[in-house]
Amino acid sequence: MASTPKEAPDGLDNPEEPSYIDYEAFLSPDFSPAAFANTLVVATNNPNDSPLDLSTPLSRVLFDAQEIDSHIDVLTTRHAIPLLRHTKTQNEASRRIISELDTQMKSLNDSYKQLERVVIDKHAEADEVRHVALRLWETLRLGRSVGRCLQLGRQLEVQHVEAGGSSTVSKGDHAALVRCSYTILSLREVLDSKDPGEEGHGLSRVDAIRTLQDSVTNPIERSVRETAERLVREFSVPASTTFSQGEEIRGRFDSAVTALYLLSPTAGVKPERWTPRLLLTALDAYVRSALQTSITSLSRSLGQLPTLDRALGEVTARCQDVMALEMLLHQGKPPAHPLFPQLLSTHKHASLIQPLLTHLETGSMVSYFWRTMAGSLAARVQDIVNRGGVVARSLKTNRANVGDAIKQAVIAGSQPPPALTTGTNKGAGAGSNWDREIAVMVGSVTNNLR
């Protein structure tokens, strides 16, 4: 393929001198060494021959390489002076550039040293001061938080003493239970703020705070809670209660309810889903205890009719206590909660009775009392009848009297205690219609005596 001499490109050789190198092919942008080698092999061999003769294309390539080498020698020899002159020029230019760069580098190094003295060293010193200031500020913040907690702890101890300490609240100020509860919430607010930047961050690592929690906060919170639960458990408004005694009972009950409301757990609960769990548990236990005692007493008296009037009197008194509890809860408003400032504006309950009614799934505590009792009495009366004997016959003989006695007990038990029926709530319950409750209670006994 290179048998015809080619003219060398400009600047490589004299135009009159022939060249066997196909410069155009080698200088083409799409030149491929593999394709060029394949063309040489095909041009110098018969594709059907086996094996192929590679010595001829290899010799051609070597010849072309020697040709190019000779051209390079000729060019460098012919143009030695211009090349040396160009090299000299480049060297001189490089020396001038280096000289200028040395000056600039020296100036830059001097500037950096000055910057290091003026800025970097000063910045390092300032950064040390900054770290010291931050740690001093953190220590001051932590000290203030510890001081506040200790002050609240001392205040809590004083308030607990005012409430009667470990003795009965009747010897102390029952309103101090509420003050204790608010102080406990203030401590809880600080201690639960554990995220960086918050007031309680790092307090868990302070021995004084751990001692405060173990020896003061937790024992007093437990004592306040137990005292409030006992006050709810012992709540009662006897028929002989005077107005002044009724006000004292109201005050103790309100303090206990408020304390349980405030001390109910709040961790991990959103305000709109929060409920006063401790209060609901105490009230639920009170109502169920009254029901259980009443059911047991009345069931026993149905087997011993001479004791029926006394048992019904006790049941009536317990129902009046339940009604009194409902009245006081209905009049009581949810207290402001320090941990949930938005609770009053978002909470759906306008009074303290609403959470309990929702919890028990009823619209009236008195109705709940009689209907629950009736549901349990029916099975017990049926058991007495099934056993037969004198007791069953006596109960059937006095069926009408028993029904009338139960009716009167429901009517009497559904009336509010006189000591609490004053002012705007005077006569509450007197005009209420309890016919359904009467029918349910009487029917639970008499319907099983036919």
Summary of the structure (lengths in Angstrom):
residues: 450
radius of gyration: 51.6
end to end distance: 130.5
largest distance: 151.3
contacts: 1267
relative contact order: 0.06
helix: 72%
strand: 1%
